[in-house]
Amino acid sequence: MKNKRMIGFLLVISGCFFWGIGGTVSQQLFAQGIEVSWLVSTRLLIAGTLLLLTQAIFKDRTQILMIWREKYSATRLVIFALVGMLAVQYTYMASIKEGNAAVATLLQYLAPVMIIVWVAVRGQAKFTRKDAVTISLALGGSFLLLTNGSISALAVPLPAVIWGLLSGASLAFYTLYAIPLLRRFDSLVVVGWAMVLAGIAMSFVQAPWEVNVTAWTATTIFYLIIVIIFGTMLSFWFYIESLQTLSVKETSLLGNIEPLTAVLATVLWLKEPFGPFQWLGTSLILVMMIYLALKGEKKSEPKQSELVH
């Protein structure tokens, strides 16, 4: 049992590390001229297909088609794919292109705050002291991150901020909207089909085969493999597998490795400038996420594996 738990820790740490690195590597691809639309459609189609193949090989393959046999689940899946999955993938990548992976990842992690506000406004949950602490840390951290302590100008390009906030809102929506599906079907099926459908929809904007590869180098191909296989497929697979031996609380806490990895990779590898107040803001957002993990409700909640990138 001890060995299984150790494997679980290694899986979740590896998965979140891959997620954080994937965003940073995407930033490098954009710098090489790769279009956001092309990367999103290609990434979604390949990763979604791999997830469905994983389900067919290792889990209950009958669920792959079963989800389409009921009008309710089929309709909800399509909405989840287009309004949730596609939106969160595109806005996240657009925020990276306009700014950097560190800021995009941290802004996306404001989604829990948006969910807190939404359920409180709808009367589905009471606004608690924990909620107030969470929102204060998130807003304070975001202010310092985006302004570097100066209210006269943003330290991050405005388009990056807008795309990042939209990414957080999209993540909040698709997290909440997917819950009924995830209660009935394996997450590999739900997320795999959502990625495939979103990838097909994005292909009408820019199909995977509509790309000029003449300027590609071995480095470009290597980065694409990292983003598609490691930053999407394996990261998700390792993360959900860790839940076989770890609690949701443990997995959630270890999940904070992702934004930390994105920040460190952006600053140390890509040499993006980060001011002292931005580091303070980053710390506040990380404290917010750790606080959420430590103060999580003991009642039944959606598994963290359902909150994929």
Secondary structure as the mmCIF struct_conf table of DSSP 4:
data_model
#
loop_
_struct_conf.conf_type_id
_struct_conf.id
_struct_conf.beg_label_comp_id
_struct_conf.beg_label_asym_id
_struct_conf.beg_label_seq_id
_struct_conf.end_label_comp_id
_struct_conf.end_label_asym_id
_struct_conf.end_label_seq_id
HELX_RH_AL_P HELX_RH_AL_P1 LYS A 2 ALA A 31
TURN_TY1_P TURN_TY1_P1 GLN A 32 GLY A 33
HELX_RH_AL_P HELX_RH_AL_P2 VAL A 36 PHE A 58
BEND BEND1 LYS A 59 LYS A 59
TURN_TY1_P TURN_TY1_P2 ARG A 61 THR A 62
HELX_RH_AL_P HELX_RH_AL_P3 GLN A 63 MET A 66
TURN_TY1_P TURN_TY1_P3 ILE A 67 TRP A 68
BEND BEND2 ARG A 69 GLU A 70
HELX_RH_AL_P HELX_RH_AL_P4 LYS A 71 ILE A 79
HELX_RH_PI_P HELX_RH_PI_P1 PHE A 80 MET A 85
HELX_RH_AL_P HELX_RH_AL_P5 LEU A 86 GLU A 98
BEND BEND3 GLY A 99 GLY A 99
HELX_RH_AL_P HELX_RH_AL_P6 ALA A 101 GLN A 108
TURN_TY1_P TURN_TY1_P4 TYR A 109 LEU A 110
HELX_RH_AL_P HELX_RH_AL_P7 ALA A 111 VAL A 121
TURN_TY1_P TURN_TY1_P5 ARG A 122 GLY A 123
BEND BEND4 GLN A 124 ALA A 125
HELX_RH_AL_P HELX_RH_AL_P8 ARG A 129 THR A 147
TURN_TY1_P TURN_TY1_P6 ASN A 148 GLY A 149
TURN_TY1_P TURN_TY1_P7 ILE A 151 SER A 152
BEND BEND5 ALA A 153 ALA A 153
BEND BEND6 ALA A 155 VAL A 156
HELX_RH_AL_P HELX_RH_AL_P9 LEU A 158 TYR A 177
TURN_TY1_P TURN_TY1_P8 ALA A 178 ALA A 178
HELX_RH_AL_P HELX_RH_AL_P10 ILE A 179 LEU A 182
TURN_TY1_P TURN_TY1_P9 ARG A 183 ARG A 184
BEND BEND7 PHE A 185 PHE A 185
HELX_RH_AL_P HELX_RH_AL_P11 SER A 187 SER A 203
TURN_TY1_P TURN_TY1_P10 PHE A 204 VAL A 205
BEND BEND8 GLN A 206 GLN A 206
TURN_TY1_P TURN_TY1_P11 PRO A 208 TRP A 209
TURN_TY1_P TURN_TY1_P12 THR A 214 ALA A 215
HELX_RH_AL_P HELX_RH_AL_P12 ALA A 218 ILE A 225
HELX_RH_PI_P HELX_RH_PI_P2 ILE A 226 LEU A 234
HELX_RH_AL_P HELX_RH_AL_P13 SER A 235 SER A 242
TURN_TY1_P TURN_TY1_P13 LEU A 243 THR A 245
BEND BEND9 LEU A 246 LEU A 246
HELX_RH_AL_P HELX_RH_AL_P14 VAL A 248 LEU A 254
TURN_TY1_P TURN_TY1_P14 GLY A 255 ASN A 256
HELX_RH_AL_P HELX_RH_AL_P15 ILE A 257 LEU A 268
TURN_TY1_P TURN_TY1_P15 TRP A 269 TRP A 269
BEND BEND10 LEU A 270 LEU A 270
HELX_RH_AL_P HELX_RH_AL_P16 PRO A 276 LEU A 294
TURN_TY1_P TURN_TY1_P16 LYS A 295 LYS A 295
BEND BEND11 LYS A 298 LYS A 299
HELX_RH_3T_P HELX_RH_3T_P1 GLN A 304 GLU A 306
BEND BEND12 LEU A 307 LEU A 307
#
